[in-house]
Amino acid sequence: MASPDLVIIGSGILGLAHALAAAKAGMSVEVIESTLAPQGASIRNFGMIWPIGQTPGELRDFALRSREIWLEVADQANLFNDPCGSLHLALHPIEAKLLNEFQSQNPNTTTILSPDETIERFPLVNPTELQSALFSTTELCVNPREALAQLPNFLNSEHGIRFSFGETVTNIDGNDIRTNLRNLSASKIFVCPGANFKILFPDFFTHHGVQQCQLQMLRLEPPTPEKRLQTMIAGGLTLSHYLSFRDCPSFPLVNQHHSDYYPEFMKRGIHVMASQHQSSEVTIGDSHTYGLDLPPFTEEQTDQLILGYLAKLIQSETWRVSSRWLGTYSKHPTKPLLKEQMSDATTICASPGGAGMTLSFGWAERNIADLTQ
Ligand SMILES: Cc1cc2nc3c(=O)[nH]c(=O)nc-3n(C[C@H](O)[C@H](O)[C@H](O)COP(=O)(O)OP(=O)(O)OC[C@H]3O[C@@H](n4cnc5c(N)ncnc54)[C@H](O)[C@@H]3O)c2cc1C
C-alpha cells in the first residue's frame, strides 16, 4: 500500500480535525488510534462549542471558525447539532455587574435578561437567587459520543481518510513509524495523543510541564422527558473559570466573592455547566484536579457540590443521576494550544485543555494551511 502523505496519531477530535483539514487540502491521510472505539476526552465532554469562553483574537477566531466547520460537518454527516447559544446565570449582584460589563464588550452576540425575561424564555431556570442572565448566540451543542463514533465513517466515505483502530504507535524516527502491528512511513506525521502523552516524546511533554487535568461529570434524567433546557447553562462560578471574563473590571471582585463564599468549590476547581443532546438526559459537571497519574476514583462530595449548585441554577432537585464518569485532558501550564515541530516530518499538536471541542477544527485548518503553503 502506498505511503500516505500524512499520518495522524490519535482519533480524538484534534486528530479528526487535522485529518479533515488535510484531506480537504488534497492530502492522502491515515489516522492510527490505539483503542478500538473512541474513549478519550473527546467522548467524555459536554459537547459545548463555546466561543464565549475564548479570549478575543486568535482563540475566539478559532472557536468561531470551528463552529462553522462543526455545522458543515454535522449537516453532511447527519449529526445532532443545536445552535442553542448559552445562558450565564448570575446569583449575586457582583456577578450580574460582570455580566453587564461583558455584554457591553460583546454587544452583537450577547443580551442581558432580567429574571422575569429569563424565566419566560427558559422556564427550567430556578428564579430563587437569580439576579440576571447573559444570553449569548454563538454557542453550539453537539453530542460528543455520537460525533466521535460517526465521524470516522463519514471522513472515510466522503474524504477517503483511512482509519486503523486498535493499533498503538510506539516509535517515530524521521518519516518512519513503528506500531505494535507494523512499520509504515509518511511524508508528514501529526501527533495528537490527548492526555496519553507518555508513549511518544514523553520527555517533550515533561519538559514543557504538561499535566493531566481530571474532571468529574454526571448525567441526569429529568422526570419528564419533554423537559428541555433550550440552551446550554453556566452559573456565576464559570465567570472565574474562563479567561474571557478576566478583562472585565469586576473580575477581581467576582473572584474574591467566589473564594469567600464557595471555598470548597474553588479548592476542587468546580464550576457548573449543563448541556442536553437528543435525549432528555442532561450532562453536567465539572471539577478540575491537576497532576500526573491522578487517582481513578471519584469523590462523592464533589458530585454533591455540583448537584447542589446546579439546583440553584435550574429546577433539578428531583432529577435522577443516570451515570457518572471521569474525563482527563492534558494542559500546558501557560499555552492554550501546544504545537511543536519535532523534526522535518513530525509535528506535535496537543493540549487544547478544556476547549478541544471548541478550538480543534479552526486550529487544525490553520495548521494544515501552514503545512501546505
Ligand atoms: C470532562 C470533560 C469535559 C469537557 N468539556 C468540553 C466542552 O464541552 N467543550 C470543549 O470545547 N472542550 C471540552 N473538553 C475538552 C475536550 O474534550 C478536549 O480538549 C479534547 O477532547 C481533546 O481532544 P484530543 O483529540 O486532544 O484528545 P483525546 O480525545 O483524548 O484523543 C486522543 C487519542 O489519541 C490516542 N492515542 C494516544 N497516543 C496514541 C498512540 N501512541 N498511538 C495511537 N493512538 C494514540 C488516544 O487513544 C486517544 O483516543 C472537556 C474535556 C473533558 C475531559
The ligand as an SDF file (V2000), in Angstrom:
LIG
                    3D

 53 58  0  0  0  0  0  0  0  0999 V2000
  -14.9930   16.0140   31.1660 C   0  0  0  0  0  0  0  0  0  0  0  0
  -14.5570   16.9400   30.0660 C   0  0  0  0  0  0  0  0  0  0  0  0
  -15.4420   17.9170   29.6090 C   0  0  0  0  0  0  0  0  0  0  0  0
  -15.0400   18.7640   28.5680 C   0  0  0  0  0  0  0  0  0  0  0  0
  -15.9560   19.5970   28.0020 N   0  0  0  0  0  0  0  0  0  0  0  0
  -15.6200   20.2820   26.8700 C   0  0  0  0  0  0  0  0  0  0  0  0
  -16.5940   21.0170   26.1460 C   0  0  0  0  0  0  0  0  0  0  0  0
  -17.7900   20.9370   26.4350 O   0  0  0  0  0  0  0  0  0  0  0  0
  -16.1840   21.7970   25.1190 N   0  0  0  0  0  0  0  0  0  0  0  0
  -14.8770   21.8200   24.7180 C   0  0  0  0  0  0  0  0  0  0  0  0
  -14.5380   22.5620   23.8170 O   0  0  0  0  0  0  0  0  0  0  0  0
  -13.9440   21.0240   25.3000 N   0  0  0  0  0  0  0  0  0  0  0  0
  -14.2830   20.2530   26.3530 C   0  0  0  0  0  0  0  0  0  0  0  0
  -13.3680   19.4530   26.9560 N   0  0  0  0  0  0  0  0  0  0  0  0
  -12.0320   19.3680   26.3830 C   0  0  0  0  0  0  0  0  0  0  0  0
  -12.0020   18.4510   25.1750 C   0  0  0  0  0  0  0  0  0  0  0  0
  -12.8080   17.3080   25.3970 O   0  0  0  0  0  0  0  0  0  0  0  0
  -10.5520   18.0560   24.8890 C   0  0  0  0  0  0  0  0  0  0  0  0
   -9.7740   19.2360   24.7520 O   0  0  0  0  0  0  0  0  0  0  0  0
  -10.4590   17.2860   23.5890 C   0  0  0  0  0  0  0  0  0  0  0  0
  -11.3670   16.2160   23.5740 O   0  0  0  0  0  0  0  0  0  0  0  0
   -9.0300   16.7660   23.4030 C   0  0  0  0  0  0  0  0  0  0  0  0
   -9.0190   16.0590   22.1800 O   0  0  0  0  0  0  0  0  0  0  0  0
   -7.7510   15.2190   21.7760 P   0  0  0  0  0  0  0  0  0  0  0  0
   -8.0170   14.7040   20.4160 O   0  0  0  0  0  0  0  0  0  0  0  0
   -6.5310   16.0240   22.0120 O   0  0  0  0  0  0  0  0  0  0  0  0
   -7.6740   14.0420   22.8640 O   0  0  0  0  0  0  0  0  0  0  0  0
   -8.4870   12.6610   23.0160 P   0  0  0  0  0  0  0  0  0  0  0  0
   -9.9050   12.8040   22.7100 O   0  0  0  0  0  0  0  0  0  0  0  0
   -8.1320   12.1510   24.3630 O   0  0  0  0  0  0  0  0  0  0  0  0
   -7.8660   11.7310   21.8980 O   0  0  0  0  0  0  0  0  0  0  0  0
   -6.5040   11.3480   21.8800 C   0  0  0  0  0  0  0  0  0  0  0  0
   -6.4510    9.9830   21.2470 C   0  0  0  0  0  0  0  0  0  0  0  0
   -5.0980    9.6540   20.9400 O   0  0  0  0  0  0  0  0  0  0  0  0
   -4.9510    8.2700   21.1230 C   0  0  0  0  0  0  0  0  0  0  0  0
   -3.5170    7.9670   21.2620 N   0  0  0  0  0  0  0  0  0  0  0  0
   -2.6550    8.4940   22.1720 C   0  0  0  0  0  0  0  0  0  0  0  0
   -1.4130    8.0050   21.9850 N   0  0  0  0  0  0  0  0  0  0  0  0
   -1.5010    7.1350   20.9390 C   0  0  0  0  0  0  0  0  0  0  0  0
   -0.5550    6.2970   20.2850 C   0  0  0  0  0  0  0  0  0  0  0  0
    0.7330    6.2760   20.6640 N   0  0  0  0  0  0  0  0  0  0  0  0
   -0.9770    5.5350   19.2580 N   0  0  0  0  0  0  0  0  0  0  0  0
   -2.2710    5.5700   18.8530 C   0  0  0  0  0  0  0  0  0  0  0  0
   -3.2000    6.3220   19.4450 N   0  0  0  0  0  0  0  0  0  0  0  0
   -2.8380    7.1150   20.4750 C   0  0  0  0  0  0  0  0  0  0  0  0
   -5.7530    8.0070   22.3760 C   0  0  0  0  0  0  0  0  0  0  0  0
   -6.1110    6.6330   22.4680 O   0  0  0  0  0  0  0  0  0  0  0  0
   -6.9620    8.8950   22.1710 C   0  0  0  0  0  0  0  0  0  0  0  0
   -8.0490    8.2490   21.5540 O   0  0  0  0  0  0  0  0  0  0  0  0
  -13.7350   18.6250   28.0110 C   0  0  0  0  0  0  0  0  0  0  0  0
  -12.8720   17.6520   28.4900 C   0  0  0  0  0  0  0  0  0  0  0  0
  -13.2710   16.7950   29.4950 C   0  0  0  0  0  0  0  0  0  0  0  0
  -12.3440   15.7230   29.9660 C   0  0  0  0  0  0  0  0  0  0  0  0
  1  2  1  0
  2  3  1  0
  2 52  2  0
  3  4  2  0
  4  5  1  0
  4 50  1  0
  5  6  2  0
  6  7  1  0
  6 13  1  0
  7  8  2  0
  7  9  1  0
  9 10  1  0
 10 11  2  0
 10 12  1  0
 12 13  2  0
 13 14  1  0
 14 15  1  0
 14 50  1  0
 15 16  1  0
 16 17  1  0
 16 18  1  0
 18 19  1  0
 18 20  1  0
 20 21  1  0
 20 22  1  0
 22 23  1  0
 23 24  1  0
 24 25  2  0
 24 26  1  0
 24 27  1  0
 27 28  1  0
 28 29  2  0
 28 30  1  0
 28 31  1  0
 31 32  1  0
 32 33  1  0
 33 34  1  0
 33 48  1  0
 34 35  1  0
 35 36  1  0
 35 46  1  0
 36 37  1  0
 36 45  1  0
 37 38  2  0
 38 39  1  0
 39 40  1  0
 39 45  2  0
 40 41  1  0
 40 42  2  0
 42 43  1  0
 43 44  2  0
 44 45  1  0
 46 47  1  0
 46 48  1  0
 48 49  1  0
 50 51  2  0
 51 52  1  0
 52 53  1  0
M  END
$$$$
